[in-house]
Amino acid sequence: MLPILVLSLLAKVVAGDDSSCHALSNSLALDLNQALNNTALMNSTWIPAGAKNISGTLNSVAFCEVFGAVSYPGNNSVIFEIWLPDNKAYNGRFLAVGNGGMAGIIDEYALMENLNSGYAVAGGDSGHRAADNNDGEGEDGVYIPYLRDRNQILAWIHNSISYFTPPAKSIIGAYYGSPPRHSYYKGCSTGGAQGFALAQFHPELFDGIVAGSPGNWYSHLTLSFLWNAQASQGTRLEDETTGQAVLDFVAAAVLDHCDELDGIKDGLIEDPLICDFDITTLACNSTTTSLNSTQCLTPAEATAFQKIYDGPRNSTGHSLYPGFSFGSENEILPQTSGSLSGSFTASILQNVVFRNLSYDLSTFDWDSDIALVNQRAGSLIDEISPDLSAFRARGGKLIVTQGWSDQYNAATWPIQHKEQLEEAMDGDIADWFALFMMPGGGHCGTTISHGAYAQTPQSLWSLVKWVENREAPHDMLFSGSPSGSNVTRKLCPWPETAEYVGGAPWDWSSFVCSALTQVRQ
C-alpha cells in the first residue's frame, strides 16, 4: 500500500502528464520527501517524445524523468531514476531493471527499451558510484572502495533494488493516481543475481522476476575465470589473435560433430549435453605442425580444453563450479586470455577475500582457500539458496534465461541451480519457476561469434502472461539477431528442447518443444 501521506497528496498530482511531472519537482517535492522515508527527489523533467537518445534508441513516448536518492546504512545512498510514460502510453505496470558487472551506473538503455513498451521503469546505480570505483572496472592491484565497505557490497547485489523499489512504487502511485497493477523485475548477469536476491531476501516486492545469465554464485563464478586462465597458461589460448583461431578451429570441429543431433544442420547445437565430442581427436600428429598450424591441438592445449570443460575442481576432483559446454569454444577468449581473471577475480580476491592488493593470484590454493572465499565473499555476494518458498508462497513467478554460448557464465550453472531448487522444494517447481536455455545465445545479448543468430528472448512478455493470465510459458520466442537478420528460434522450458519438424530452419514455428530422447552426458 502507498504511505498515508502519499495518498493524501494524490489529488494534488494526478494527471500523468507534463503538469504533474513539474509538480513532483516543485512544491510537492517537499511533501513527497517527507512521506518517503530516507528518500529525496532531486529533480523531475518532462521529456517530449523523440527528445532522448540512448545508444541510438529514441523515446517513442513522452515521459517524466525523475531523479532521486535513497539512503541506506553507513551514510550511503542509491541514486535512482524513474521514467514515467505519459498517461496514454502507460500500461499500468512497474518494472525495475538491474545492473551489469560491477555496476555503479544506471542502465538507461534498459530503461529506454521498456519505457517504449509502456512500463513505468526504474533503475539504480547499486549503491555506489562507478566514478569512485575505477570507473566500474576491476583491475589487478587496484583498490576498489565499494568492495571494502560491507554496506556497499551488500547493497551491490543483495539489497540495492529493494532500497529504491518502495519509493519508486509510491512515486508512481502519486503520479498516476493509483499504484501499479503489477510489479516486475528484469536483470541480466549481475542483474540476474540481483533477481535471485530479490526472490530470496525480498520476496514481497515483485510479482514476477526475469533473471538472465545469472551470476548468482558470484564468488565461484569469479574463481572459474581464474581456473580457465590458469588452464590456458603456456598455450596459444593465451594469445588474443592465435588463441581465437584455435578456439574457432575447435568450435568448428565440435559443431560438425554435433550440429545435426536436433534433426537439422543449422549452425547451432540445440542441446550440448547430448554432444559426445572427444577433444583428443584434434591432437596434432605427423601430418600437422602445431608450431605454425591452428588446425590441431598440442597436448597442453588438449589438456587445457578438458579442464575448461570440467570446470574448477579441488585436488580430490570435487567440482567447485561447472565448466563450459561444447559449442561455446569460439566465445571464451576472455576466459583463456586471462582478461576476466585479471579484472573480476583479482578485485574480489584482493579487496574482499585477502584484503591485500599485492596478493598473487597464482598462489590461490584450490583446496584450502575455498573456505575463505565462501566465508568472506560468498556470504556477501552469493544468492544461491535452494529455498525460495517465500517467493513461491506469495504467488511470484521466476523466469531464468541462459545462453549456451555465454562467454562469461558456464551455461550449466542455472541447470544445476534448478535441480537444487527442485530437491529443496519437493520436486516439481514448474508452477512458479522456468528455465530457458538458448542455443547460440551469448551473455545478455552480446556474442563474439554468433551474431547471425537470435540473441533476445521475449522473456518479459512471457512473464507478464504467466503472472496476469496464468499462462505458464510452454515456449518462448527467441529473436533479435545482432546482424539484423530475420532469424527466430523456439526456446523451451528446460529440460525440454526444440525439435525440428520441417519448414524454414530460421523460423521458430518450424520447431516444437519435446522431451529428451537422447542421453545427456
C-alpha positions in Angstrom: 0.0 0.0 0.0 1.0 3.6 -0.5 2.1 5.6 2.6 -0.8 7.5 4.1 0.8 10.9 3.4 1.4 10.0 -0.3 -2.3 9.0 -0.6 -3.2 12.4 0.8 -1.2 14.1 -2.0 -2.8 12.3 -4.9 -5.4 14.9 -5.6 -2.7 17.5 -6.0 -0.8 15.5 -8.5 -2.9 13.1 -10.5 -2.6 13.6 -14.3 0.3 11.6 -15.5 1.4 14.4 -17.8 3.7 17.5 -18.0 2.0 19.4 -15.2 2.1 16.5 -12.8 5.8 16.0 -13.7 6.7 19.6 -12.8 4.7 19.2 -9.6 6.9 16.4 -8.5 10.0 18.7 -8.5 8.3 21.9 -7.2 6.2 22.5 -4.1 5.1 18.9 -3.9 8.6 17.5 -3.7 9.0 18.6 -0.1 5.8 16.7 0.9 6.8 13.6 -1.0 10.3 13.6 0.5 8.7 13.7 4.0 6.4 10.8 3.0 9.1 8.6 1.5 11.4 7.6 4.4 15.1 8.0 3.6 14.3 9.2 0.1 14.9 12.6 -1.6 13.6 13.6 -5.0 16.4 15.6 -6.7 14.5 16.8 -9.8 11.9 15.8 -12.4 11.9 16.8 -16.1 9.3 16.4 -18.8 10.9 14.7 -21.9 8.9 15.1 -25.1 8.7 12.1 -27.5 11.9 11.7 -29.5 13.9 14.0 -27.3 16.1 11.5 -25.5 18.7 9.3 -27.3 20.2 6.3 -25.5 22.7 4.4 -27.7 20.8 5.3 -30.8 17.3 4.5 -29.4 14.9 7.4 -29.0 12.0 7.5 -26.6 8.8 6.9 -28.7 6.6 8.3 -25.9 6.9 11.4 -23.8 7.8 10.8 -20.2 8.6 12.3 -16.8 12.2 11.7 -15.8 12.6 11.6 -12.1 16.0 11.5 -10.2 16.1 10.5 -6.6 18.4 9.2 -3.9 17.5 6.7 -1.1 19.9 6.5 1.9 21.0 3.2 3.5 23.3 2.3 6.4 26.8 3.6 6.6 25.9 7.1 5.3 25.5 5.6 1.8 22.9 6.1 -0.9 21.4 4.6 -4.0 20.9 7.0 -6.9 17.9 6.0 -8.9 15.9 7.2 -11.9 12.2 6.6 -12.6 10.8 7.1 -16.1 7.1 7.7 -16.1 5.4 7.4 -19.6 2.6 9.8 -20.3 -0.8 8.6 -19.2 -1.9 7.5 -22.7 1.1 5.2 -23.1 1.3 3.8 -19.6 0.4 0.1 -19.4 -0.2 0.1 -15.6 2.9 -1.9 -14.8 6.0 -1.1 -12.9 9.4 -2.6 -14.0 12.6 -2.3 -12.1 15.8 -3.1 -14.0 19.1 -4.4 -12.7 22.8 -3.7 -13.2 25.7 -5.4 -15.0 29.2 -6.2 -13.9 30.5 -4.1 -11.0 27.6 -1.6 -11.6 27.9 1.9 -10.3 25.8 3.3 -13.1 22.1 3.2 -14.0 21.2 1.1 -17.0 19.5 3.7 -19.1 19.4 1.5 -22.2 17.1 -0.9 -20.3 15.0 2.0 -19.0 14.5 3.2 -22.6 13.7 -0.2 -24.0 11.0 -0.8 -21.5 9.7 2.7 -21.4 8.9 2.4 -25.1 6.7 -0.6 -24.2 4.6 1.4 -21.8 6.2 0.5 -18.4 6.9 2.9 -15.6 10.5 1.9 -15.2 13.1 2.5 -12.5 16.8 1.6 -12.1 19.5 2.4 -9.7 23.3 2.6 -9.5 23.5 -0.3 -7.0 24.6 1.9 -4.1 28.0 3.1 -5.2 29.4 5.3 -8.0 31.5 3.8 -10.8 33.4 7.1 -11.0 34.6 6.4 -7.4 35.5 2.8 -8.2 38.0 2.6 -11.0 35.2 3.6 -13.5 33.3 0.4 -12.7 36.1 -1.9 -13.8 38.0 -4.5 -11.8 41.8 -4.4 -12.1 44.7 -6.4 -10.6 46.3 -4.4 -7.8 43.7 -1.7 -7.7 41.8 -0.6 -4.6 38.0 -0.8 -5.2 36.3 1.2 -2.4 32.9 -0.4 -2.5 34.4 -3.8 -2.2 35.9 -2.7 1.1 32.6 -1.3 2.5 30.4 -4.0 4.0 27.2 -1.9 3.5 28.1 -1.1 -0.1 29.0 -4.6 -1.1 25.7 -5.9 0.4 23.8 -3.2 -1.5 25.5 -4.1 -4.8 23.7 -7.4 -5.3 21.6 -8.2 -2.3 19.8 -5.0 -1.4 20.0 -2.0 -3.8 16.9 -2.9 -5.8 15.0 -3.3 -2.6 16.1 0.1 -1.4 14.6 2.1 -4.4 11.6 -0.1 -5.2 9.2 1.1 -2.4 9.8 4.8 -3.1 9.5 4.2 -6.8 6.1 2.5 -6.4 4.9 5.4 -4.2 6.0 8.0 -6.7 4.3 6.0 -9.5 1.1 5.9 -7.4 1.3 9.7 -6.7 1.9 10.4 -10.4 -0.9 8.3 -11.9 -3.3 8.4 -9.1 -3.1 4.7 -8.2 -0.4 2.1 -7.6 0.8 -0.1 -10.5 -1.3 -3.1 -11.1 1.7 -5.4 -11.2 5.4 -5.1 -10.4 8.1 -6.8 -12.3 11.9 -7.0 -12.2 14.3 -7.8 -15.1 18.1 -8.0 -15.0 20.9 -9.9 -16.6 24.4 -11.0 -15.4 24.9 -9.2 -12.1 21.3 -8.1 -12.7 20.3 -11.8 -12.9 22.0 -12.3 -9.5 20.0 -9.3 -8.2 16.9 -11.1 -9.4 17.6 -14.1 -7.3 18.5 -11.8 -4.3 15.0 -10.3 -4.6 13.3 -13.7 -4.6 15.5 -14.8 -1.7 15.7 -11.8 0.6 12.8 -9.5 -0.6 10.1 -11.8 -2.0 7.3 -9.4 -1.3 8.4 -6.7 -3.7 7.7 -8.2 -7.2 5.0 -10.4 -8.8 7.5 -11.7 -11.4 11.2 -11.7 -12.0 13.4 -12.3 -15.1 16.9 -13.4 -14.2 19.1 -13.6 -17.4 22.6 -15.2 -17.4 22.5 -15.1 -13.6 25.8 -14.7 -11.9 24.2 -15.6 -8.6 27.1 -17.8 -7.4 29.2 -14.8 -7.9 32.1 -15.8 -5.7 32.7 -19.1 -7.5 31.9 -17.6 -10.9 34.9 -15.3 -10.4 37.0 -18.4 -9.4 36.1 -20.0 -12.7 37.7 -17.1 -14.5 40.9 -17.9 -12.7 40.7 -21.6 -13.3 40.3 -21.1 -17.1 43.1 -18.6 -17.3 45.4 -21.0 -15.4 44.4 -23.9 -17.5 45.4 -21.9 -20.6 48.7 -20.6 -19.4 51.6 -21.6 -21.6 49.4 -22.4 -24.6 48.3 -20.4 -27.6 45.0 -19.9 -26.0 46.5 -17.0 -24.0 47.1 -15.0 -27.2 44.3 -12.9 -28.4 44.9 -13.5 -32.1 46.3 -17.0 -32.3 44.1 -18.1 -29.4 40.9 -17.0 -31.2 42.0 -19.0 -34.3 42.5 -22.1 -32.1 39.1 -21.6 -30.4 37.4 -21.2 -33.8 39.0 -24.4 -35.0 37.8 -26.4 -32.1 34.3 -24.8 -32.2 34.0 -25.8 -35.9 35.0 -29.4 -35.2 32.5 -29.6 -32.4 29.7 -28.1 -34.5 30.5 -30.5 -37.3 30.2 -33.5 -35.0 27.0 -32.4 -33.1 25.1 -29.9 -35.2 22.5 -32.4 -36.6 21.7 -34.0 -33.3 18.5 -31.9 -33.1 17.4 -33.0 -36.6 18.7 -30.1 -38.7 22.1 -28.8 -39.7 21.7 -25.1 -39.0 24.9 -24.0 -37.3 23.6 -24.4 -33.8 23.8 -27.1 -31.2 20.4 -27.3 -29.5 21.5 -29.3 -26.5 25.3 -29.5 -25.9 24.7 -32.1 -23.2 24.0 -34.8 -25.7 27.1 -34.0 -27.7 29.8 -36.7 -27.2 32.7 -34.9 -28.8 36.3 -36.2 -28.0 38.8 -33.3 -27.8 41.7 -35.7 -28.2 40.7 -36.4 -31.8 42.1 -32.9 -32.6 45.6 -33.7 -31.4 48.5 -32.8 -33.6 50.0 -35.7 -35.5 52.7 -36.4 -38.1 50.6 -34.6 -40.8 50.1 -31.4 -38.8 52.6 -29.0 -37.3 51.4 -27.4 -34.1 54.0 -24.7 -34.1 52.5 -22.9 -37.1 49.1 -24.5 -37.5 45.9 -23.6 -35.7 44.3 -26.7 -37.1 45.4 -29.1 -34.4 46.0 -29.1 -30.6 49.2 -29.6 -28.7 48.9 -32.0 -25.7 48.9 -29.0 -23.4 46.1 -27.4 -25.3 44.0 -30.5 -25.3 44.5 -30.7 -21.6 43.5 -27.1 -21.2 40.3 -27.7 -23.1 39.5 -30.6 -20.9 40.0 -28.5 -17.8 37.8 -25.8 -19.2 35.0 -28.4 -20.0 35.4 -29.9 -16.5 35.3 -26.6 -14.6 37.2 -25.7 -11.3 37.9 -28.6 -9.1 39.9 -29.2 -5.9 42.7 -31.8 -5.6 40.1 -34.6 -4.9 38.2 -33.8 -8.1 35.2 -32.2 -6.3 33.5 -29.7 -8.6 33.6 -26.1 -7.4 31.7 -24.6 -10.4 30.6 -26.1 -13.7 32.7 -25.9 -16.8 31.9 -24.6 -20.3 29.8 -26.7 -22.7 30.5 -27.9 -26.2 29.8 -25.3 -28.8 30.9 -22.3 -26.7 34.6 -22.5 -27.6 34.7 -19.6 -30.0 33.2 -17.3 -27.4 35.6 -17.8 -24.5 38.7 -15.9 -25.4 38.1 -13.5 -22.4 38.5 -16.6 -20.2 41.6 -18.1 -21.8 43.4 -14.8 -22.3 43.1 -14.0 -18.6 41.3 -10.7 -19.1 38.4 -11.8 -16.8 40.6 -13.2 -14.1 42.8 -10.1 -14.2 39.7 -7.9 -13.5 36.9 -9.6 -11.7 38.9 -12.4 -9.9 41.7 -10.1 -8.9 39.4 -7.5 -7.5 37.3 -10.0 -5.4 40.3 -11.8 -4.0 42.5 -8.8 -3.4 39.7 -6.5 -2.0 37.3 -8.9 -0.3 38.9 -12.2 0.5 42.5 -11.5 1.3 42.3 -7.7 1.6 45.8 -7.4 0.1 46.3 -5.6 -3.2 49.7 -7.4 -3.6 48.0 -10.8 -3.4 49.3 -13.0 -6.3 46.5 -14.9 -8.0 48.9 -17.7 -9.0 49.2 -18.7 -5.3 45.5 -19.4 -4.9 45.0 -22.8 -3.3 42.1 -24.7 -4.8 41.8 -26.7 -1.5 42.4 -24.5 1.5 41.4 -21.1 0.1 37.8 -22.2 -1.0 36.5 -21.9 2.6 37.9 -18.4 2.8 36.1 -17.4 -0.4 32.9 -18.8 0.8 33.1 -17.1 4.2 34.5 -13.7 3.2 32.9 -13.2 -0.2 30.1 -15.8 -0.6 28.2 -14.5 2.4 28.1 -11.0 0.8 27.6 -11.6 -2.9 26.1 -15.1 -3.4 22.3 -15.7 -3.9 22.2 -19.5 -4.2 19.7 -20.5 -1.5 17.7 -23.5 -2.7 14.7 -22.4 -0.6 12.7 -19.7 -2.3 9.5 -20.8 -0.7 8.5 -17.3 0.5 8.6 -16.1 -3.1 6.6 -19.1 -4.3 4.1 -18.7 -1.5 3.3 -15.1 -2.4 2.5 -16.3 -6.0 5.7 -15.0 -7.5 6.9 -16.3 -10.9 10.6 -16.5 -11.9 11.9 -17.0 -15.4 15.6 -17.7 -16.0 17.3 -17.4 -19.4 20.8 -18.7 -20.2 22.8 -18.8 -23.4 24.6 -22.0 -24.2 27.4 -19.8 -25.7 27.7 -17.4 -22.8 31.3 -16.2 -22.7 31.3 -15.4 -19.0 29.0 -17.8 -17.2 29.2 -21.6 -17.6 25.8 -22.4 -19.1 25.0 -25.4 -17.0 25.1 -23.5 -13.7 21.4 -22.4 -14.0 20.6 -26.1 -14.7 22.4 -27.2 -11.6 20.7 -24.5 -9.5 17.3 -25.5 -10.9 18.0 -29.1 -9.7 18.9 -27.8 -6.3 15.7 -25.9 -6.1 13.7 -29.0 -7.1 15.4 -31.0 -4.4 14.8 -28.5 -1.7 11.2 -27.7 -2.7 9.7 -31.1 -3.1 10.3 -31.8 -6.7 8.3 -30.1 -9.4 8.7 -26.3 -9.4 7.1 -25.6 -12.7 4.2 -23.8 -11.1 6.5 -20.8 -10.4 9.9 -21.4 -12.0 11.0 -21.8 -15.6 14.5 -22.1 -17.2 15.0 -21.4 -20.9 18.3 -22.4 -22.4 19.2 -20.5 -25.6 21.2 -22.3 -28.4 23.9 -19.9 -29.7 22.8 -17.4 -27.0 25.6 -15.2 -25.7 25.8 -13.2 -22.5 22.9 -10.8 -22.1 22.6 -10.4 -25.8 26.3 -9.9 -26.6 28.1 -12.5 -28.6 31.6 -12.8 -30.2 30.8 -15.4 -32.9 27.1 -15.9 -33.1 25.9 -12.6 -34.5 23.8 -14.2 -37.2 21.7 -15.9 -34.7 18.9 -14.8 -32.3 20.1 -13.3 -29.1 17.0 -11.7 -27.5 14.4 -13.9 -25.6 10.9 -12.5 -25.2 11.1 -13.3 -21.5 9.3 -10.3 -20.0 6.2 -10.7 -22.1 6.2 -14.4 -21.2 6.4 -13.4 -17.6 3.6 -10.9 -17.8 1.3 -13.5 -19.4 2.2 -16.0 -16.6 1.6 -13.6 -13.8 -1.5 -11.9 -15.2 -3.2 -14.6 -17.3 -1.9 -17.7 -15.5 -0.4 -18.8 -18.9 2.6 -20.8 -18.0 5.3 -20.4 -20.6 5.3 -23.6 -22.7 7.7 -22.0 -25.2 9.3 -18.6 -25.9 10.2 -16.6 -29.0 14.0 -16.0 -29.4 14.8 -13.3 -31.9 16.9 -10.1 -32.3 19.9 -11.2 -34.3 22.8 -8.6 -33.9 23.4 -8.9 -37.7 19.8 -7.7 -38.3 18.8 -10.9 -40.0 15.2 -12.1 -39.5 16.0 -15.2 -37.6 13.8 -16.6 -34.9 14.1 -19.7 -32.7 11.8 -21.5 -30.3 13.0 -21.8 -26.7 11.6 -24.5 -24.5 11.3 -24.8 -20.7 14.2 -27.0 -19.6 14.6 -30.0 -19.7 12.6 -29.8 -22.9 14.4 -28.9 -26.1 13.3 -27.7 -29.6 12.9 -30.4 -32.2 12.8 -29.5 -35.9 9.6 -30.7 -37.6 10.0 -29.2 -41.0 9.8 -25.8 -42.7 12.1 -22.8 -42.8 15.1 -23.6 -40.4 15.2 -19.9 -39.4 11.5 -19.7 -38.3 10.6 -20.6 -34.8 7.3 -22.2 -36.0 9.4 -25.0 -37.6 10.2 -26.4 -34.2 8.2 -28.0 -31.3 9.2 -28.4 -27.7 9.7 -32.1 -26.8 11.1 -34.2 -24.1 14.6 -35.5 -24.5 15.0 -38.8 -26.2 18.8 -38.9 -26.2 21.2 -39.5 -23.3 22.8 -36.4 -21.8 26.4 -36.5 -20.8 
